[in-house]
Amino acid sequence: MKRAFLILAAILLAFSLCACDSVSGESGAEGESGEAKAVTLDIETEAGSIIEKYSLSGGKRYSSKSTVAGEYLDEDLIRSYYGDAAEMPDFSQVAAYAVYIDESKPINPCEFGIFEMKDGADAEKFMLFLKARINLKIENAKAYPTMDTEPLKTAVFTAKGKYIWYAVVKGGNADIDNTLKGRFE
């Protein structure tokens, strides 16, 4: 048990150091005048476009706009998907989200999430939970040699303005990232 805890702590420390580099420098869009340009994403539409473009099916779609149990992330689902045994992300800092997670084919991981953070939210800390989830999946994949780890290893994590997104979609990570970044230009 101590060994597992030490490994988890080491992994989280490594991810926190990596996260500092990836979140900095991507704080928002700027116009020609150098001032931050306010961008509003319709995250539901963006998520729907990703699902359609990559013909994603079999997974579950979660939305902050839904009031139907099982269609939004309650505390148990947040802990299950993004937390660990001791801690989970503070979703009170999230204004809106659209998430797709497909666990129907465990050897073919596929998921993405788009999150709109509230003003003053700690985006860097939130990003750590996203990265920890994917890195844990990479670590666990070592026990399953038939698992397709390419989408996990090429996963993207980006923060722009008040938005954070990540993508683990085979053959689509860079395209999804570039498409969403393009909304800020």
ZIMOLIN-V610522 format. One record per residue. N is the residue number from 1. RES is the residue in three letters. PSI is psi in whole degrees, -180 to 180 (NA if undefined). OMEGA is omega in whole degrees, 0 to 359 (999 if undefined). Layout:
n->(N & N)
res->(RES & RES)
psi->(PSI & PSI)
omega->(OMEGA & OMEGA)
//
This chain:
n->(1 & 2 & 3 & 4 & 5 & 6 & 7 & 8 & 9 & 10 & 11 & 12 & 13 & 14 & 15 & 16 & 17 & 18 & 19 & 20 & 21 & 22 & 23 & 24 & 25 & 26 & 27 & 28 & 29 & 30 & 31 & 32 & 33 & 34 & 35 & 36 & 37 & 38 & 39 & 40 & 41 & 42 & 43 & 44 & 45 & 46 & 47 & 48 & 49 & 50 & 51 & 52 & 53 & 54 & 55 & 56 & 57 & 58 & 59 & 60 & 61 & 62 & 63 & 64 & 65 & 66 & 67 & 68 & 69 & 70 & 71 & 72 & 73 & 74 & 75 & 76 & 77 & 78 & 79 & 80 & 81 & 82 & 83 & 84 & 85 & 86 & 87 & 88 & 89 & 90 & 91 & 92 & 93 & 94 & 95 & 96 & 97 & 98 & 99 & 100 & 101 & 102 & 103 & 104 & 105 & 106 & 107 & 108 & 109 & 110 & 111 & 112 & 113 & 114 & 115 & 116 & 117 & 118 & 119 & 120 & 121 & 122 & 123 & 124 & 125 & 126 & 127 & 128 & 129 & 130 & 131 & 132 & 133 & 134 & 135 & 136 & 137 & 138 & 139 & 140 & 141 & 142 & 143 & 144 & 145 & 146 & 147 & 148 & 149 & 150 & 151 & 152 & 153 & 154 & 155 & 156 & 157 & 158 & 159 & 160 & 161 & 162 & 163 & 164 & 165 & 166 & 167 & 168 & 169 & 170 & 171 & 172 & 173 & 174 & 175 & 176 & 177 & 178 & 179 & 180 & 181 & 182 & 183 & 184 & 185)
res->(MET & LYS & ARG & ALA & PHE & LEU & ILE & LEU & ALA & ALA & ILE & LEU & LEU & ALA & PHE & SER & LEU & CYS & ALA & CYS & ASP & SER & VAL & SER & GLY & GLU & SER & GLY & ALA & GLU & GLY & GLU & SER & GLY & GLU & ALA & LYS & ALA & VAL & THR & LEU & ASP & ILE & GLU & THR & GLU & ALA & GLY & SER & ILE & ILE & GLU & LYS & TYR & SER & LEU & SER & GLY & GLY & LYS & ARG & TYR & SER & SER & LYS & SER & THR & VAL & ALA & GLY & GLU & TYR & LEU & ASP & GLU & ASP & LEU & ILE & ARG & SER & TYR & TYR & GLY & ASP & ALA & ALA & GLU & MET & PRO & ASP & PHE & SER & GLN & VAL & ALA & ALA & TYR & ALA & VAL & TYR & ILE & ASP & GLU & SER & LYS & PRO & ILE & ASN & PRO & CYS & GLU & PHE & GLY & ILE & PHE & GLU & MET & LYS & ASP & GLY & ALA & ASP & ALA & GLU & LYS & PHE & MET & LEU & PHE & LEU & LYS & ALA & ARG & ILE & ASN & LEU & LYS & ILE & GLU & ASN & ALA & LYS & ALA & TYR & PRO & THR & MET & ASP & THR & GLU & PRO & LEU & LYS & THR & ALA & VAL & PHE & THR & ALA & LYS & GLY & LYS & TYR & ILE & TRP & TYR & ALA & VAL & VAL & LYS & GLY & GLY & ASN & ALA & ASP & ILE & ASP & ASN & THR & LEU & LYS & GLY & ARG & PHE & GLU)
psi->(-43 & -40 & -45 & -42 & -42 & -40 & -46 & -42 & -41 & -42 & -46 & -37 & -44 & -42 & -35 & -36 & -40 & -38 & -36 & -41 & -41 & -28 & -35 & 147 & -5 & 43 & -16 & 172 & 146 & 141 & -176 & -27 & -6 & -7 & 149 & 131 & 127 & 124 & 136 & 119 & 138 & 92 & -28 & -45 & -43 & -45 & -43 & -39 & -41 & -45 & -44 & -48 & -39 & 13 & 49 & 131 & 161 & -13 & -180 & 139 & 129 & 142 & 141 & -16 & -18 & 147 & 8 & 125 & 135 & -9 & -1 & 163 & 107 & 179 & -41 & -43 & -38 & -47 & -43 & -45 & -43 & -10 & -175 & -169 & -29 & -28 & 154 & 161 & 151 & 95 & -5 & -15 & -3 & 123 & -37 & 156 & 157 & 121 & 141 & 126 & 123 & 108 & 15 & -26 & 86 & -26 & -4 & 79 & 139 & 121 & 160 & 162 & 144 & 126 & 132 & 118 & 149 & 159 & 133 & 3 & 152 & 85 & -37 & -46 & -40 & -42 & -33 & -39 & -40 & -47 & -39 & -39 & -48 & -40 & -34 & -38 & -39 & -44 & -45 & -27 & -21 & -28 & -8 & 85 & -18 & -4 & 136 & 102 & -4 & -49 & -28 & -45 & -23 & 14 & 147 & 145 & 120 & 144 & 126 & 121 & -128 & 11 & 145 & 139 & 159 & 155 & 135 & 77 & 117 & 124 & 4 & -4 & -53 & -40 & -44 & -45 & -48 & -38 & -48 & -40 & -36 & -25 & -15 & 0 & NA)
omega->(179 & 181 & 180 & 180 & 180 & 178 & 179 & 180 & 179 & 179 & 180 & 178 & 179 & 181 & 180 & 177 & 178 & 184 & 180 & 181 & 185 & 181 & 181 & 179 & 180 & 188 & 179 & 179 & 178 & 176 & 181 & 181 & 180 & 179 & 179 & 179 & 179 & 180 & 176 & 177 & 169 & 189 & 176 & 179 & 179 & 179 & 178 & 179 & 179 & 180 & 180 & 184 & 183 & 178 & 181 & 178 & 180 & 181 & 178 & 179 & 180 & 182 & 176 & 180 & 183 & 174 & 181 & 179 & 181 & 178 & 173 & 181 & 174 & 184 & 180 & 179 & 177 & 179 & 182 & 184 & 190 & 182 & 171 & 185 & 186 & 190 & 174 & 182 & 180 & 182 & 174 & 177 & 182 & 179 & 181 & 178 & 171 & 185 & 174 & 178 & 179 & 177 & 182 & 178 & 186 & 180 & 177 & 183 & 180 & 177 & 172 & 177 & 175 & 185 & 172 & 183 & 175 & 177 & 178 & 181 & 179 & 182 & 181 & 180 & 179 & 179 & 179 & 179 & 179 & 180 & 180 & 179 & 184 & 179 & 175 & 177 & 177 & 180 & 180 & 181 & 179 & 179 & 182 & 186 & 179 & 181 & 177 & 183 & 182 & 181 & 178 & 183 & 179 & 180 & 178 & 178 & 185 & 172 & 177 & 181 & 180 & 183 & 173 & 173 & 173 & 180 & 173 & 183 & 184 & 178 & 185 & 186 & 182 & 180 & 178 & 180 & 181 & 179 & 181 & 176 & 180 & 178 & 183 & 183 & 999)
//
